[in-house]
Amino acid sequence: MAKHRDLIVFKKADELAFHIYKITESFPKAETFGLTSQIRKAVLSIPTNIVEGYARKSRKELTHFVSIALGSLAETEYLLEFSKRLGYCKTDVSQVEALVDEVGKLLWSFYRSL
């Protein structure tokens, strides 16, 4: 059986988490336990829920965890936009926003395939 690492959706979600972590390195120190922590938790929840669901070896449970990942993606998308409005993103995040869209399409396709 294939591993979660073989899934394109996992690879893209992992890439998104990496980029969000890099972006948030420049957030104000006052946000360490606020927005920085929240967006990092949300984005890490996407690949980790794919991993956990895939490890359960049950289609029903995998569907449940992918559903949670979809919610975390929506949270990440909102928090990234909010961070931009606050002026916390010191670099152009358009490529990361495109990656958010790509992960969303992949997650929905994966969810529907289950």
Long-range contacts (C-beta under 8 A, 24 or more apart in sequence): 3-54, 4-50, 4-51, 4-54, 4-55, 7-50, 7-54, 7-110, 8-106, 9-50, 9-103, 9-106, 9-107, 9-109, 9-110, 10-47, 10-50, 10-51, 10-54, 12-99, 12-102, 12-103, 12-106, 13-46, 13-47, 13-50, 13-69, 13-103, 13-106, 13-107, 14-47, 15-99, 16-43, 16-46, 16-76, 16-96, 16-99, 16-100, 16-103, 17-43, 17-44, 17-46, 17-47, 19-95, 19-96, 19-99, 20-76, 20-80, 20-96, 23-80, 23-83, 23-89, 23-91, 23-93, 23-96, 24-83, 26-88, 26-89, 26-90, 26-91, 27-83, 27-88, 28-88, 31-88, 35-79, 35-82, 35-83, 35-86, 35-88, 38-79, 39-76, 39-79, 39-80, 39-83, 42-72, 42-75, 42-76, 42-79, 43-72, 43-76, 45-69, 45-72, 45-75, 46-72, 46-73, 46-76, 46-103, 46-107, 59-114, 62-114, 63-111, 63-114, 66-107, 66-110, 66-111, 66-114, 67-111, 69-107, 70-104, 70-107, 70-108, 70-111, 73-100, 73-103, 73-104, 73-107, 76-100, 77-104
